[in-house]
């Protein structure tokens, strides 16, 4: 009976000891440095070739109680064009072309030191032991707020071909245990620039830049040698105004029909006829009286 009770007590003590050991390990281990790298403002964009595209890249060290080695950053572009640009922690471009880098928040001297290095890649969910060396963080279990390094990048798309591309930012450690912490890829497409319209400048009379044809003025009629004094109707004005035309008030000449003069008396010959008829009538009357 006593041996059984002693066995139970030993098991109980062992369980308590294991629990205490686990708790001590958790307390002593403390938080680890998680590293997150990202690109914002580029994914899903469709810039036109020749335009400048601006976006931000960040590297965040969460729970920075261990040092994370950072050698430099690199922006890798693949797809229709393959190119790489490398820049330092202060934003200086070390190799490549086509981008400018402005450091918004860069590492401080207080965040750089020598000690135990460890980094947890939040993108893949795995931690890496860098051993002792120089890096960025607080070290020696100091802990503290998250450390974020942010850079604004302007990309000149004239160096890229038209088509689909992907960009990845890498935090390069320079340590074989974990050469780089990489961001998720950002996809973007370079579109071709539209060609200028050629319809206006080389078109016919309908285009804005074409030749406009203007109708010529009426050609001048040749003047008649016998024209009038004012040269408007080709008729001759006589001095006495009896040529059968009249000048209207508005400067145009209207032709009026010629009128025949009415004689003031009987035409010659009609008088003799009346005289003979009168004589015959008198003779007839006289003759008649004689017959009676």
C-alpha angles and dihedrals in degrees: 000000000000092000091054093050091048090052091053091050091050091052090048092051091048092053091049091048093051091049092050091049092052091049091049091050091051092049094046095044093056123178121328129224110264115197122208123182122187149166121219130187098023108074114100096010123136108201122181116247108267095030123115117240122202124199140150132247124195140189115197126191109200121201090005099199092127131052119256114200113230119186099168144309128259132195111208119195120191136171123061086006129029117207140140132207122192123199135175129243090267093054099258112147108236100180140357131041142238099067139080121206127207117189110225096176118004131179117289124222090246090059094056122080150120124273146088112343125212134153133184114208105220090190095062099021099238135114128227130206112218096179120219119335145097122311148127124285136066101282131197093059094294092140119183139149124333116278116224126187113196131187132182113219127196114199122201103216093197088085091059131078121237114267141061121332139178127209127201126184116212129197101210114210100185087223122116091217088071113357095190147358108224132203125227110270120266115213123211137160128222111217125204118256114251115251117242117260115259100190102096110046101045101031130105129264093305096064123088091239096038130105114280115212114215120199113243121242119261110280116249116257114238112256118249115237088228094047124142124262094265095042095227108112107018094240127121119240112217122215096244095047094237097121093107097252130102129201113234124219095251093060099261124113119233119197115226124199117261113253125214118233114246112232115242094222144010117306116257111269095038088081093056090050091053091047094051091046090052092050092049090050092052091046091050092052092048092048092050093052090051091053092052 
